[in-house]
Amino acid sequence: MTALEGSDLLIASLAEHGPKTGEEVHDVAAELIRDGSLAVGTRLPTIRQLAQRSGLSTRVIVAAWGSLRREGLIETKRRGGTVVAGAAGAASRSWAERDLLTGSPDHDLQPDLTAAMLAGLRTEQLNNPGREYITDRLRDAMLANWPFRPESMVTASGGSEGLLLAVEAAAAPNSLVAVEEPVIPGFLDTLAEVGCRVIGIESDECGARAESLADALRQRPSVVVLQPEGAYSEAGSLTSQRATELAAVLAAAEHRPWIVEDDAIGPLAHAQAPSLGAAFPDTTVRVRSYCKAYGMDLKTCVIGGSAHLIERAIRLRVHGIAANSRILQNALVHLVSDPDTRAVVATARTRYRTRRTALVEALRERGVAARSGPNSLVVWVEVKDETGALIELARLGISVGPGARSFVGQTAQGRLRIAVPQLPDDPHGIAELADAVAAVAGAVHREFLD
């Protein structure tokens, strides 16, 4: 196919679908590549040619082409222009190369940090003595989109550290902590290591259940940990109606705990969930992580809310000595406000949703019970023998997580946890994984010593 024919086909498809964003242009072009309409080796028009003929801005096309290139669907040759590289590139990785256990992001769907780091260097405060627990620029950027008016704000080195700091600030040693289930992998183990006792709060498609929260409050926990965005949920994220119900339960409780809200997914959420900080600003903090959206080396999360808890969190972090680099803080400012970065994150958000939905549907088609919330980084799968299923999948090079470690007690026996971000886009890859999981879902692993 010539460049002209490729251009004509693209223009016709773009006109038919009427895309306006880089994400939408990406989806149109990716579909043409994956279904073979744009064959491998097809030379594509230049960005300028495509912009002139389609009426789209070059920025939109650049964003779309960047996503296609990161996914291995197109490649730019020094003298051969941009050509279709094929749909199989992203599916060619072995299962052992894919992190289906911890939920590590797909690095190809994260923004280039170069411009952000350069922006972080542009400050008169660079290398000045003294600590800035949060820079003025970052505080202003956060206040523009925080779900309630925080009394104070501070940064930490990542979402996991920020969450643990907030919980430790609210809970004395040997305290009782109530957590919305399922929780981030490893969090229950960490709470046990620092001496906390834990009880669970059930959740459904609307968030934490009010009845379960009321039951937990009767045991007088020091802190309640909620997950409004549902980064690891089985069903949904917190709705406004459910937030009102939870606030009523807390207002009526004889003992009112501290509230820690874990926003582990940050900008990757389809919408920001409501916060109980609107009703209890003096006893609530929200921990917002950006590493899954922007990359682990950003190493900056933001904690905002109760001034009392923020001050205690600062003291817990090396007795108040530690503070995040101004460069990293101001780099985060650039990322949250940059249109090109937002386009990259929007693409990642759509890709994760597509991968999550594809796996859930493929498993259900095979008679396997599978669930996942709209923002969830995890697909939860019911199996008869959790340990046996993990062993059998590991023999195939497929490493997934045990469900039991994300729930309090034994309520999760018989679940697998499959991380979403590094699932393949290729339908054949999804089908292969679904077949493997379906094969072990109903089996019971038995060991015999002769």
C-alpha positions in Angstrom: 0.0 0.0 0.0 1.4 3.4 -0.9 1.6 6.4 1.4 -1.3 8.0 -0.6 -3.5 5.0 -0.2 -2.6 4.8 3.5 -3.4 8.5 3.8 -6.7 8.1 2.1 -7.7 5.2 4.3 -6.7 7.1 7.4 -8.6 10.2 6.4 -11.7 8.3 5.6 -11.6 6.5 8.9 -10.9 9.7 10.8 -13.8 11.4 9.0 -16.1 8.5 9.9 -15.3 8.4 13.6 -14.8 12.2 14.1 -12.0 12.0 16.6 -10.9 15.1 18.5 -8.2 14.0 20.8 -4.8 12.2 20.5 -6.3 9.2 22.3 -9.2 8.9 19.8 -6.9 9.3 16.8 -4.7 6.6 18.3 -7.7 4.3 18.6 -8.8 4.7 15.0 -5.3 4.1 13.6 -4.6 1.2 16.0 -7.8 -0.6 14.9 -6.8 -0.2 11.2 -3.4 -1.7 12.0 -4.7 -4.6 14.1 -7.4 -5.6 11.7 -4.9 -5.6 8.8 -6.5 -2.7 6.9 -3.1 -0.9 7.2 -0.7 -3.7 6.4 2.8 -4.2 7.9 5.2 -2.0 6.0 2.6 0.5 4.9 4.3 3.9 4.7 2.1 6.5 6.6 1.8 10.2 5.6 3.8 12.7 7.5 2.3 14.4 10.5 2.0 17.7 8.5 0.3 16.0 5.6 -2.1 14.2 7.8 -2.9 17.4 9.8 -3.6 19.3 6.5 -5.9 16.7 5.1 -7.7 15.8 8.3 -8.1 19.2 9.9 -6.6 17.9 13.2 -3.9 19.8 15.0 -0.3 18.5 14.8 -0.3 18.3 18.6 -3.2 15.8 18.5 -1.5 13.7 15.8 1.9 13.8 17.6 0.3 12.5 20.8 -1.5 9.7 18.8 1.7 8.7 16.9 3.7 8.7 20.2 1.3 6.2 21.7 1.3 4.0 18.6 5.1 4.0 18.5 5.4 3.1 22.2 3.0 0.1 21.6 5.2 -1.1 18.7 2.4 -0.5 16.1 4.4 2.0 14.0 8.1 2.8 13.7 10.0 5.7 12.1 12.9 4.9 9.9 15.7 7.3 9.2 15.0 7.5 5.4 11.9 5.5 5.1 9.5 7.7 7.0 6.9 6.2 9.4 5.6 2.8 8.6 3.3 0.2 10.1 5.3 -2.2 12.3 2.5 -4.6 12.9 0.1 -5.6 15.7 2.1 -8.5 17.0 5.0 -6.6 18.6 3.2 -5.9 21.9 2.0 -9.5 22.2 5.4 -11.1 21.5 6.7 -10.8 25.1 6.6 -14.0 27.1 4.4 -14.2 30.2 7.5 -14.3 32.4 8.4 -10.8 31.1 5.0 -9.4 32.1 4.4 -8.3 35.7 1.0 -9.7 36.4 1.7 -9.9 40.1 2.6 -6.5 41.6 0.7 -4.2 39.2 3.8 -2.3 37.9 2.7 0.2 35.2 3.3 -0.3 31.5 6.4 1.8 31.0 5.5 2.4 27.4 2.3 4.2 28.5 4.1 6.7 30.7 5.3 10.2 29.7 8.8 11.2 29.0 10.1 13.0 32.1 12.7 15.1 30.4 10.6 18.3 30.0 9.3 17.8 33.6 12.7 17.5 35.1 13.9 20.6 33.2 10.8 22.5 34.5 11.7 21.3 38.0 15.1 22.9 37.8 13.6 26.3 37.0 13.2 27.7 40.5 15.0 30.5 42.5 14.9 28.2 45.5 17.1 25.5 43.9 19.8 24.4 46.4 18.7 27.0 49.0 19.2 25.8 52.6 16.1 24.7 54.5 13.4 22.2 53.8 10.2 22.7 51.8 7.9 19.9 52.8 5.8 21.0 49.8 6.7 23.8 47.4 4.4 26.7 46.9 4.0 25.8 43.2 3.0 22.2 44.0 0.6 23.3 46.8 -1.1 25.7 44.4 -1.4 23.0 41.7 -2.8 20.4 44.2 -5.4 22.8 45.7 -6.9 23.3 42.2 -8.0 19.7 42.1 -8.1 18.5 45.7 -11.6 17.0 46.7 -11.8 19.1 49.9 -10.0 22.1 51.4 -7.0 20.6 53.2 -5.7 22.3 56.4 -2.1 21.3 55.4 -0.1 19.4 52.8 3.1 17.5 52.6 5.0 15.3 50.1 6.4 11.8 50.6 8.5 9.6 48.4 5.7 7.5 46.9 2.2 6.3 47.5 3.2 3.3 49.7 5.4 5.4 52.0 2.7 8.2 52.1 0.0 5.7 53.1 2.1 4.1 55.8 3.1 7.5 57.2 -0.5 8.6 57.3 -1.6 5.5 59.1 1.2 5.5 61.6 0.5 9.2 62.3 -3.1 8.3 63.1 -2.5 4.9 64.9 -0.4 4.4 68.0 1.5 1.1 68.3 -0.9 -1.9 68.8 -3.8 0.2 67.6 -6.8 -1.3 65.8 -7.0 -0.3 62.1 -10.0 -0.8 59.9 -9.3 -1.1 56.2 -11.6 -1.2 53.2 -11.1 -4.5 51.3 -9.5 -5.6 49.1 -6.3 -3.7 49.9 -3.1 -2.9 48.1 -0.8 -6.0 48.0 1.6 -6.0 50.9 -0.3 -3.4 53.0 -1.7 -5.9 55.5 1.8 -7.4 55.9 3.3 -4.0 56.6 0.6 -3.1 59.1 1.3 -6.3 61.0 5.1 -5.5 61.0 4.5 -2.2 62.7 2.3 -3.8 65.3 -1.2 -2.8 64.2 -4.2 -5.1 64.5 -6.5 -5.0 61.5 -10.2 -5.5 60.8 -11.9 -5.4 57.4 -14.6 -3.2 55.8 -16.5 -4.8 53.0 -17.1 -2.9 49.7 -19.4 -3.1 46.7 -20.0 -1.3 43.4 -20.6 2.0 45.3 -17.5 1.8 47.6 -17.2 0.9 51.3 -20.5 -0.5 52.7 -22.1 1.7 55.3 -23.2 -1.3 57.4 -19.8 -2.8 57.4 -18.2 0.5 58.4 -20.7 0.8 61.3 -19.8 -2.8 62.5 -16.1 -1.8 62.4 -16.6 1.4 64.3 -18.2 -0.6 67.2 -14.8 -2.0 67.7 -13.3 1.5 68.2 -10.5 1.5 65.6 -8.0 4.3 65.8 -8.1 4.9 62.0 -10.2 3.9 59.1 -8.4 3.4 55.7 -10.7 3.9 52.7 -10.0 3.6 48.9 -12.4 6.0 47.3 -11.1 5.6 43.7 -11.1 1.8 44.1 -7.6 1.1 42.7 -7.8 -2.5 43.8 -11.6 -2.9 44.0 -13.6 -5.9 42.9 -16.6 -3.8 41.9 -16.6 0.0 41.9 -15.5 3.3 43.3 -17.0 5.6 45.9 -20.2 7.3 44.8 -21.5 10.6 46.2 -24.6 8.9 47.7 -22.4 6.3 49.5 -20.1 9.0 50.7 -23.1 10.7 52.3 -24.1 7.4 54.0 -20.6 6.8 55.3 -20.4 10.4 56.7 -23.7 9.8 58.5 -22.4 6.6 60.1 -19.2 8.4 61.2 -21.1 11.3 62.6 -23.3 9.0 64.7 -20.5 6.9 66.0 -19.7 7.1 69.7 -16.0 6.9 68.8 -14.9 8.8 65.7 -11.6 7.6 64.2 -9.1 9.3 62.0 -9.8 8.8 58.3 -7.1 8.0 55.7 -8.1 8.0 52.1 -5.8 6.1 49.8 -5.8 7.4 46.2 -3.3 4.9 44.8 -4.2 5.4 41.1 -4.0 9.2 40.9 -4.5 10.7 37.5 -5.3 7.3 36.0 -8.7 7.3 37.6 -11.6 8.0 35.2 -13.0 10.5 37.7 -12.0 11.8 41.1 -14.1 10.2 43.8 -15.7 12.2 46.6 -14.0 12.6 49.9 -15.1 12.3 53.5 -12.8 15.2 54.1 -15.6 17.5 53.0 -17.5 16.5 56.1 -14.5 15.9 58.5 -11.6 18.1 57.3 -9.9 18.1 60.7 -9.7 14.3 61.0 -9.2 13.3 57.3 -6.1 13.0 55.1 -6.0 11.9 51.5 -2.8 10.3 50.1 -2.5 10.7 46.3 0.1 8.8 44.4 1.5 9.7 40.9 4.0 7.0 40.3 1.7 4.7 38.4 0.7 7.4 36.0 4.1 9.2 35.6 6.8 6.7 36.7 8.5 5.3 39.8 11.4 7.7 39.6 9.2 10.7 40.2 9.1 9.5 43.8 6.6 12.1 44.9 3.1 11.6 46.4 1.0 14.3 48.2 -0.7 14.0 51.5 -3.4 16.6 52.2 -5.9 17.2 55.0 -5.8 17.4 58.8 -3.0 19.7 60.0 -2.6 17.5 63.1 -1.9 14.3 61.1 0.3 16.1 58.6 2.5 17.5 61.4 2.8 14.0 62.9 3.6 12.5 59.5 6.4 15.0 59.0 7.9 14.1 62.4 7.7 10.4 61.6 9.7 10.8 58.5 13.2 10.8 60.0 12.1 13.1 62.8 11.2 15.8 60.4 14.5 15.9 58.7 13.5 14.3 55.4 11.9 16.4 52.6 11.3 15.7 48.9 13.6 17.3 46.4 12.3 20.6 45.1 13.2 19.4 41.6 10.9 16.4 41.9 8.1 18.5 43.5 8.2 21.1 40.7 8.5 18.4 38.0 5.2 17.0 39.3 3.7 20.5 38.9 4.7 20.4 35.2 3.2 16.9 34.7 -0.2 17.6 36.2 -0.6 20.8 34.1 1.0 19.7 30.8 -1.5 19.0 28.0 0.8 16.5 26.3 1.2 14.6 29.5 -2.5 14.5 30.0 -2.9 13.0 26.6 -0.4 10.3 27.4 -2.1 9.5 30.7 -5.5 9.4 28.9 -4.1 6.9 26.5 -2.9 4.7 29.4 -6.2 5.0 31.1 -8.0 3.8 28.0 -5.5 1.0 27.4 -5.8 -0.3 31.0 -9.6 -0.2 30.8 -9.5 -2.1 27.5 -7.1 -4.7 28.8 -9.1 -5.1 32.1 -12.4 -5.5 30.3 -11.0 -7.9 27.7 -9.7 -10.3 30.3 -12.8 -10.2 32.5 -15.0 -10.9 29.4 -12.7 -13.6 28.2 -12.8 -15.4 31.6 -16.5 -15.1 31.9 -16.9 -16.5 28.4 -15.0 -19.6 29.7 -17.3 -19.9 32.7 -14.8 -18.4 35.2 -16.1 -15.8 37.8 -14.0 -12.6 37.4 -14.6 -9.1 38.7 -12.9 -5.7 38.6 -13.8 -2.1 39.4 -13.8 0.7 36.8 -10.5 2.1 38.1 -9.0 -1.2 39.3 -5.5 -2.2 38.6 -6.5 -5.8 39.4 -8.8 -8.5 38.0 -10.0 -10.8 40.7 -10.7 -14.4 39.7 -12.5 -17.1 41.7 -10.7 -20.5 41.9 -11.4 -23.6 43.8 -7.8 -24.1 45.1 -5.9 -20.8 45.3 -2.5 -22.4 46.1 -2.9 -25.0 43.5 -3.9 -22.5 40.8 -0.9 -20.4 41.6 1.5 -23.4 41.3 0.0 -24.5 38.0 0.1 -21.1 36.4 3.7 -20.6 37.6 4.6 -23.8 35.8 3.5 -22.0 32.6 5.6 -19.0 33.4 2.5 -17.0 34.5 3.0 -15.3 37.9 -0.1 -13.8 39.5 -1.0 -13.0 43.1 -2.9 -14.7 45.9 -6.2 -13.0 46.7 -6.0 -13.9 50.4 -3.2 -11.5 51.1 -5.4 -8.5 50.2 -8.2 -9.4 52.6 -8.4 -9.7 56.3 -8.8 -13.2 57.7 -9.7 -16.1 55.4 -12.5 -14.5 53.4 -10.5 -14.4 50.2 -9.5 -18.1 50.0 -10.2 -19.1 46.5 -9.2 -15.9 44.6 -6.4 -15.0 42.3 -5.2 -11.4 41.7 -4.1 -10.6 38.2 -2.6 -7.2 37.6 -4.0 -5.2 34.7 -1.3 -2.7 33.5 1.0 -5.2 31.6 -1.7 -7.4 30.1 -1.4 -7.6 26.3 -3.5 -5.6 23.9 -3.5 -8.6 21.5 -6.8 -10.5 21.7 -4.9 -13.8 21.1 -2.7 -13.0 24.1 -5.7 -12.4 26.3 -7.4 -15.6 25.0 -4.2 -17.5 25.9 -4.1 -16.2 29.4 -7.9 -16.8 29.9 -7.5 -20.4 28.7 -4.7 -21.0 31.2 -6.6 -19.5 34.1 -9.8 -21.3 33.2 -7.9 -24.6 33.1 -6.8 -24.2 36.7 -9.8 -22.4 38.1 -11.8 -25.5 38.9 -9.0 -27.9 39.7 -7.7 -29.0 43.1 -4.0 -29.4 43.5 -3.0 -32.6 45.3 0.4 -33.6 46.6 1.4 -37.2 47.3 4.6 -38.4 48.9 5.4 -42.0 48.0 
